[in-house]
Amino acid sequence: MDDVRLSPDGRQVAFVVSDGWRPPGRSPASDLMVVSASGGVRRVAADRRTVRMPRWRPGRSGSDPCGSERDLHGLAPSVSLAFVEQTERDTVIGLAYVEDGSSTDLARFPGVVSAVEWSPDGRLLAALHTDPPTVGAFPGDDVVRGDAAEGWTRLWVIDVEAADARPVSPPGLQIWEFDWAPDSRGFAVVAAASPGEGAWYQAWLAVLSLDGRPSPELVRGHRQIVRPAWSPDGRWIAFLSCLLSDRDMGSGDIWVIPPSGGAARNLTPGYPATPTWIAWLDGARLLWTGYEDCDAVVGTVSLDGRIHRVWREHVGLAHPRWPRVSVAAGGRLLAAAREAWDQPLDVWLAELRGGDVLQWRRLTALHQDWAAWPLGPAEIVAWEAPDGLEVHGILLRPPHPPAGGGPMPMVTAVHGGPTHLWGCRPYLLWHRLLTVMGALVFLPNPRGSTGRGVAFAEANHADYGGGDWHDILAGIDALVTRGAADARRLGIGGWSYGGFMTAWAVTQTDRFRAAAMGAGISNWVSFHGTTPLHTWDALAFDADPHRDPAHARRSPITHVGRARTPTLIVHGLSDTVAPAGQSMEFFRALRDRGVPAELYLYPREPHFFTEKAHQCHLYQHTLDWFARHLDLDASVLDRIPDA
């Protein structure tokens, strides 16, 4: 469940419920749901199979948030929702009517639509559309030019009443993100000069008029720019900025700049939390959500830099990875997809009451069978790194610890990113299932993680596998010293950057009895040459991989001669972020040196697996791997309800 959207009048909340997997070669099924603020869930656009991105149409009658003007279908804009549907052949942008549950098509695009948003006046709908691959001149002609493998993403505008769609951004301009100007006559955009994913790391902030004329660059630097937000009085454009590793996990300090240009101003310098989403409350204040350590937090910041925390709690606000909310009634009402250790995602509504305190209440109960799952406690842990830095993480404990007490086997799970963190989530599948099998699961947030401000998030810049690795080791040592973890039964695993850190771990120490490397990186030099994110690793290491030894020095493949740890390696064959050759290379090097290793490659799977059979195979083999090498009892999994 994700993409929670509160209606302009605050009376209804739209959200999407989808399968956690997809059939081979098809999109996962997903439904558009609406729940009223007083309760009662119903499905709309029931004739659609893969619905996402619900967007309430704004009212257009002055101060009335509901609006009274009727659209061409005779329904009030306040009860209609734009949405995106991915069909087998193309992408449809449609309009759903909440009153009777029906829907109609507005526009149809080949390729992918990655974002849709209404203009403030409710007359136009903007969409980001990525050009599909170029079709060859004859059957079987599917040759791809190496520097043109990714299509341009352009900004389109749909006139709903005229049923007309036209591109706005000019050819040769890649649009990554956008926000409407308050007068509905233009956009704040994050743009780049090439379509490749790596170009995002070199993108800039600009203004684009409705007739397609871009302004000069407003902001451009070595940090990435995300979440542009134009103030309702038109005087400011706000954005977030930090050194980031993933385009879909933007965060950072909150900055503002006039749309006419000038000096950008940081409103949150040195603030020890991480904003991940922003929205203007009025012309002088922004609402923001994010992380403070491992907690979700909601706050405000004024143009003079005064920061006020409205709410902080050890829960998660997911969308689908970073905290965000949906706002109505001038910021008085908020809706979000909220979760906790013992409660998967549901729709919650919050009201800002006296004393600027959020009061939350749950609107849905989508996971009634969750109570049948055996869950152990989760606790926040802190320790000191070798250089004296305090580091935090989370420790998941078994629901049924051994009767005699004493140290337990422990698996350290390293998060991806690296500009990411472990927050408060139910952590289904292999994390929780390992605890059911009797192991501790340690989730460290070393330097380079979010949740503690920009300085902490950038503290591993040009030092991957350095300070962050020693932070993780120090956390393991602390848990061993405290008598929680058994030093003789330690494992480590992770995905993406966590997969790199797993490969790095087994080439730096032999203290782990088992490792599981998922979609990881073993050779930063060959990674640079085969990934579309080549601009990121050059920025991350602050080095040219062909002239500077930094990439090779921090590559696990360089030190593979030290490896002794049995290692399970898994990778998707359609992964373009970290190509599967990274795992093949590391597997071959381990086998050449007689290290026990297994490699599984999954057809059609991108960086994160989506097909049900592959997910089942992945989790089963990961659990079996750790059970075999850490002497865990895998038979207990047979008694868990099928949820």
N, C-alpha and C positions, 0 to 999 in steps of 0.2 A: 504494500500500500504506500502511495506517495502522492506528491503534487497536490497538496491540500490548498484549496482556494476559497476564501471567505467572500460571500456575495457583498456588493457595495452597501446594501442595507443591513448587513450583519445577521440576517435571518436564516441563511442557508450556507452550507459548506459543501463544495464539490471536491471529489478526490477520485483517484484511480486505484482499482484493485486488480492485480495481475498475477499470473502464475509465476513461480520462481524459476521456471525453466521454459524452454521452447522446443517444439518438435523440430527435427532436422530440416533445415532449409526454409523454415517459416518463422514468423514473428511470434512471440509469446502472446497468448490470449490476455486481454485486459478489458475491464469494464469501467464505464463512467458512472459514478454513484453520487448521490446527493443526500445529505442528512440535514434536517432542520435543526435550528438551535435548541428546540424543545424536544428533540429526539425523533426517531423514525427515519430509516434508511430506505431509499428506493433507487432503482437503476433507471438511467435515462439513456437514450440512443441505443436501445436494446438490440437494434438490428445491426450494430457494428461489432466486429470481433476483436479489433486491436486499437483501442482508443487510448489516447494520452493527451497531456497538456490542456486540461480544461481551463478556459479563461472567460470569466463573467463579462458580459458586455456592459460598459458603463452607461448610466442614465444620461440623458441629454437635455434636461429641463431645469438648468440652473441649480438651485440649492437642493432640489429633491434628489436624494441619492438613488431612489428607485427609478426615477424617470417616468414620464407619462406618454412620451411619443411612441407610436407604434411603428414596427418595421414592415417590410413588404409582405411578411407572412401574417400580419395582423396581431403580433404578439409584442408585449412590452420588452424593451431591451434588457430590463433587469432580470427577466426570467429566461434568458437565452445564454448559451455558453458556446464559444468557439472551441473546437477540439481538432486534434490531428489523428488520422487513422492511417495506419500502414497496411496497405493491401499487398497481394502477391505481386502486383505489377507496378504500383506507383503509390504516391502519398496523396491522401485527400484531406483538405481542410474543410471542416463542416461546421454546422450550427445545430446545436441541440436545444430543444424546448422543454423546460422543466415542467410546465403545466401539464403536458400530455405525453411526455417522454419521447416524442418524435424527433427526427433529425433531417437535415437536408445538406447537400453539397454546396460549398461556396467556390472552391477551386481545386484543381487537380494538377499535381506536379510529378514528373519523372524524378527519380532519385529521392533524396532525404530532405525532410523539413525538420530543422533542429530547434526552432523557437517560433512562437507566435505571441503577439501582444496587441491589444486594442489601442487605438488612439484615444487620448483623454476625452475627446468629444463623441466617441462611440461610433463614428462614421466609417473609419478605415481600420483594416487589420493588417499589421505588418508581419512578415514571415521571413525567416532565414532559410534559403533553399540552396542545397549543394548540387552542382551539376553532376549528372550521372556520367559514368565512363563513356568515352567516345566509341561509337560502334564502328567496326571495321568496314572496309569498302566491299568485302565479299564474305560469304559464310566461312567461318573458321578463322577469320582475320581478327585475332584478339591480342595483337602485339601492343604492349604498353611502353611508351617512352619513359625512361627512368626518372626524368626530372618533371614529369607531368602525370604522375600516377594518381594524384588527388585533384578532384574538381574544385572549381571556384565556388565559394559560398557567397551568395549575393542577397541583398535585402530587397524584398518584394513588398508591394502594397496592394491590398485587395479592397476595392470599393464595394462594400456589401450590397448596397441598394442597386448599383449598376451591374453587379456580378462581373466585374472587370478586374483582372490582375495584371500588374505591370512591374518590371524591375525598376528599382530606384538607384541602387549603387552602380557606378559606371564599371565597364569591363576593366580588369586589371586591378581591382580593389577588393581584397578579401575582407569580409565583415565577420568578426567573431562574436560580438555582443552588441546590443543596441538598447537605447531607451528613448521613448518619445519625448519631444519637447512639449511643454505644457500647453502650447497653443496649437498642437497637432500639425505643425508645419515643417517639422524636421526631426532630427535624431542626434543624440550623442552616440558615437560608435567607437568600438575598439576595432581597429583596422590594421591590415598589413598589405605588403606589396606582392605577396606570392601566396598560393593556395596551400602549400605543404603545411602539415601539422607543426613542423619546426618553426614556421614563420610566426606562430603565436608568441614565442619568446622574444620577438623583436617588434611586437605590435605597438601602436600608439593610440592615443585618444584624440578624437576629432569631432567636428560637427558636420552633419550631412543634411542638406536641405531636401525638401520633399521633391524637388525637381532634379535631384541627383548631383548637386554641386558640393564637393567636399571642401571644408575649410582647411587652412594650414594645420599642421600638428599642434595640438594644445600641450600634450605631455608625451615625452618619450625618454626612456632611460634604461638602465640595466635591470631594473625590477619590472615584473609583469603587472599589467593593469587589468582589473576585473570589476564587474558589477557597476557600470556607469549608471548614475541616477540623477536626473535633472530636477532641480527644485521647482515647486509649484509656482513660485513667483518668477521663474525664468532667470534668476540672477546667478545660479551656481550649478555646476555639475560636480557631483561627488563620485568617488571611486575608491576601490581598495587597491593596495599595492604592496608587494613583497617579492622576494626571490622564491618562485614557486616551481614545483616539479610536475604538476598535473593541471591541465586546462579546466577540468571539471571539478576541481577542488580549490577554487580561488579563495584567498583570505588576505589579511594584512592590515596595515594602518589605514585609517579613514582620511582621505584627502579631499579638498575642494578646490575648484578653479573656476573663474568666470568663463562663460562660453565664448566671450569675445577674445579671450587670451589673457596672458599675464602670468604671474607667479603662482604655482600651486602651493597650497598651505596644508600641512599635516595637522589634523585635529587631535590625534592620539599618540604623539611621540612618546615612546618609552612605556606606554600602558601595558601592564603585564597580563594581558588577555589577547585573544585573537578574534576580531570581528570576521564573520564569514558572509554576512548579508546586510544590506542597508536599505532603508526607505525613508523618504522625507515625511515628517509629521506636519511641518509647515515650512515657511521660508527661513526659519532660524534654527531648527532642530532636526536631527536624524534619529530614527530608531535603528538599532543594530542588534543582531544576534551573533552568537559565536560560542567559543569555549574559554573557560577560565580553569586552568589545569584540566581535569577530566570532566568538569561539570558544564552543562549547558547554561548560558547566561543571556539575558535580554537587558539592553540598556539604551540610554539616549546620550547624544553628544550635541552640544550647541556650537554655533559658529565661533564662539570665543574659546572653545576647547574644554568647556566644563562637561565632565563625564559623570553620568548618574546611572548606577546599576539598579534596574527595576526588579530583577528576579535572578536568582541563581539556585540551581538544584542539581543533584546528581542523577539526572535523567538524560535522555537523548531527544533532540528535535531533528528529525531526519528529512532530507530532501535531495537525493536519497542518501547522501553521505554527510553533507554539511548542515548545521543548524540554520533554519530559516522559518519565518512565520508568514502568515497572510494577514493583512491589516484592513480594518474597516472602521467606520464611525470616527474618523479623525484620529485613529490610533488608540481608541478606547477599547476596541475589541480585536482580539488576535485569535487565529486558528493555526493549528500545527499538527503534524504527525508526530506523536510523542511515544516514547518507549522507555523501559527501565529494565533492570536486571531480570526481574520476574514477570515482565509484561511486554509482549511484542507490540508492534505499532497499532495505534488506534488514533482516531480523530479527537482532539481536545480543543476546547474553546476557553479562552482566557479573557478576563475583564480587568481593565486597569481601574482600581478603586482608590479610595482615600489613602494618602501616604505613598502614592505611586507604587503599590504592591499588586502584582498579578495574582488573581484568584482563578485557578484552573478547574475545569470539570470535564469529564470524559463524555463524548457524545456517542461513540460506537463501542461495540464489544465483538470484534471480529475473530477473536482467537479463544473461544470458549474451552477448547481442548487443551489449552496450555497448562492448566493446573495439573494435568496428568504427567507432565514431564518432571523427572527428578532433577532438581536444581540445588546446587550448593551455594554457599555465600560467596560474595565478591567484596573485596576490600581494597582501598587505596593504600599503596605502600610508598615509602620514600627512603632514599639512601643517598650516600655521598659518593660522588665520582672521585677518581684519583686526584683531580685538580681542585677539589673542594666544592664543586658545583652540586647543589641539591637537585636530584632527579626524582621523578615520580613515575608511577605505573599502577597497574591493577593486578591483583592476584585472585584467580578463580580457584575455589576449593571444592573438593569432592562433596557430593551430597551425603555420602556415608564414609567418613574417614575411618582408617583402620582402628580396631578396638583398642589396641595397645598404645596408640599414639605414636609419636616419634616422627622422624623425617620421612617424606614421601617422594616418590619419583616426580620430576617436574619437567615439563616441556615449555621452553621459551618461544613465544610466537612474536616475530618481528613484523611490525606493520609496514605497508608499502608507502609509496610517496617518493622521497622521504618526508615531504612537507605534509604530514598527516598525523593522526594520533589514534590511540585506543581511548574511546570514550565509554559512556554507559549505554550498552546495548545487550540484548539477550545472548548474542554470540552463539547462534545455533551451530549445529554440525560439529566440525572436528574439535573446536575449542571445548564446548560443553560436553561432547561425547567422551573426550579424553578424561574429563573430571568424573564422569560416570564410571569410567574404567579404573578410577582410583588414583589419577595423577593430578598434581597441581598444574595450572596453566598460568604462566607469567607473561603479562602484556606490558612491556616497558615502553615509556615515551622518552627516548633519549634526546639529547640536543639535536636540533633539526626538526623536531616535532612542533606542531601547532599547540595552542592553548596557553602559551606563556609570553606572547608578544613577538614582534618581528625580530628582535635581537636574538632570542632563543631559537626561533625558526631558522635563522640564517647562521647559527653558530657552527654548523658543520660544513659551511661553504668551503669548497676546495679541500675538504678533509673527510670525504666519505670513506668509511671503514677506519677512521681515526678516533676522534673524540667520541662519536656516537657508539662505536664498538666498545670502547672502554667503559662508557656509561652502562651498557648492557651487561658486560662482564661484572662490573661492580655490583649491579643489582642482583645478579645470580649469587655472587659471593655473599652479599648481605643476607639473602634468604637461606643460604646454607649455614652461615654463622648463627642465625637466629633459630636454627633447628627445624625450619619448615621443610627445606628441600634436602633430598638425599644426594650428596655429591657423587655417589657411584651410579646414579640412575638419572642422568640428565639428557634431555633431547632439545633440539632446536629446529624451527621451521619458519617459513614465511613465504609471501607471494610478492612478485614484482621486486621492488627494492628490498623487501624482506627476503625474497629469494636470493638476491645478491648477497645480503648479509649472512644468509645461511651458508652459501658457498664460501664466503670470506671466513666464516667461523671455522669450518672444517679444514681450512688451510692455515689457520693461525693457532689452533689448539686441538688436542686430542681428548679433551675432557668430556665431550659429548659421546654418548653411546649410539645415538641415531640422529639423523638429520633428514628433513623433507624440504626440498627446494622446488618452489612453484613459480613458473614463468619468470625465472631469475636471469641475472646478468653475470656472466663469468669472465668476459673479456671486454673491457671498456673501449678498446681500440676497434675491434670488429663490430661492437655495438654502434659506435659512431658511424661506421661505414654502411650499416645495413638498416638502421632505424630512421623513421621520419623525424625523430626527436634529436637529431644530431646537433642542433643549436643548443639544446638543453645541456647535454653533457659537456660541451665546450664551455658553456657558462658556469656549470656546476663545478668543474675542476679549474676554471679560470686558466685554461691551457689549450694549446693546439695539440691534438692527439698524435700528430705526425712529427712534431718537433720537440715536444716536451715529454719527459718520461712519466708524468703524473698519472696518465691513464693506465699505462702498463704497470706501474708500481702498485696501484690499488686494484688490480685485476686478480681475482682468485686463480685464474689459469696460470698466472706468473708463479704462484707459490704452491701449485697443486702437488708438487713433490713431497710436501709435508703432510698431505691428507692421509688420514687413517680411518675416519669415521664412516660407517655404513650410511649411504646416502640414497634416498629415493628422489627421483627427478621427474617432474611432470611439466608438460608444456602443450599449448594449443598450436596446431600447425598453421592456423590463419592469424596468428598473433603478429601484428606489424609493429606494436609498441616495443616489445622485447622479442625479436625474432627467435624462432625455435632453434636456430643454429647455436644460440648461446648455451642451451641445455645439451644439445648433441655434442658440442665441443667439450664441455665439462665432463659429461658421461664418458666419452672416449678416453679422456685423460685419466680419469679415476680407474677405469677398467685396465688401461695400459699399465697402471702401477699396482694392480692387484687389489684395489680397494673395493669392497662389496658395494655394488651400486645397481639400481634398477632404473630404467627410463621408460616412461609411457608418453606417447605422443597422441594427441586427440584431433582427429580430422574436423574441419569446419570451425573449430573453436578459436575465438579471438583472445584478447588478453585475459578476460574473465570468462569462465565457462558458463554456458547457458543451456545446453541440452541435458535432459534429465538423466539419460543413461550414462553420460559422461560424468555428471555430478556424482551419481551413485558410485560409479567405479572409482572416482577420485577419492571420495571420503572413505570408502571401504578399504582401499589399499593404503591410504595414509594411516588410518587407525590400526590396521593389521601390522604395518611397519613398526609403529611405536610399541604396539603390544608385544611384538616379537622381541624387540631389542631392549625394552625397558621392563620386561616381565609384568605386563599389565593383563588384567582379566578381560578379554574381549567378549566372553560369553554373556556378560551382563547386558550387552546391547540387545540381545534377543528378547529381553523382557521390557524394552521401552516401547510405549505405544507408537503406532505409525502416525506421526503428525506431519 
